[in-house]
Amino acid sequence: MRAIQVTRHGGPDVLLETTADDPVPGADEVLVRTTAVGVNFIDTYFRRGLYPSSTPYIPGSEGAGVVVATGDAVEGVAVGDRVCWCDGSAGYAELVAVRAARVVPIPDGVDDAAAGSTLLRGLTAHYLLDGSAHPRSGETVLIHAGAGGVGLVLTQLAKQRGLTVITTVSSDAKEALSRAAGADHVLRYGDRLVEEVRGITGGAGVRVTYDGVGADTFEQSLAATGIRGTIVVFGAASGPVPPFDLQRLNGAGSLSVTRPTLAHFIADTDELRWRAGEFFDAVVAGVVDVRVGQRYRLADAADAHRDLESRATTGSTVLIPD
């Protein structure tokens, strides 16, 4: 099969197309011929060595496709089923072996490109609203990178739950996307951001700030969050948040800061499929419009990483095997 391999940590140029042996599914695994492979920031963290990984390896944890073989112990998943997953491995390839307990059926009305590049974002948005924090209807939240893959889905789910949503974006085009997703207020990054958020909230600040940007926005996230509010740092698109003195949370309003990871909110198969089911139900119902913003050939994975890291992307990014 054809695949993308990382032989050393570094920039996008370390993503090289190669030929690899076809994977053989274990007893509890299914073999899937991929039709869409999701590209996510976590892939860039592993590629750069920010997260530990041993080279050489095939990157990619998310995708979709058709089951072509099953292990002897697999039940409930059959050859020919359309499935997707978000916590697999070696996904930048034409064939992927995935544990049967970790695949999610793709419902009618959701295409493979959307399922294979938005399940991770959908599950992330779901646990951010119902897991890492629990904002209530009528409260106001701040979402950084509102036109990004998670930001667009999170905005739509937040509006479904009756929240007032403030987002940050970097361009007019991204502002239009964020507003189309339902954001009540769309702001630019910059020195006036905290002042603007405080103005919108009557000086109180927001109940929850969702920060997937990290180093560049964390100080503003602290300053824009109201008394007894929560900052949820769920990504590091601009780099990890530097160490800081916890005592600052006292003077800032008895704030809470959490750094969750999706894995701990979908470790149980039932919870995984509950969250995925609610997300896909919202997609099929038209409550959430999942936007596949960029499509690349599998061989062009390096270009996909460059665009993602330069913040030139909107919505989700997907690799399509030829």
Disulfide bonds with the S-S distance in Angstrom:
none
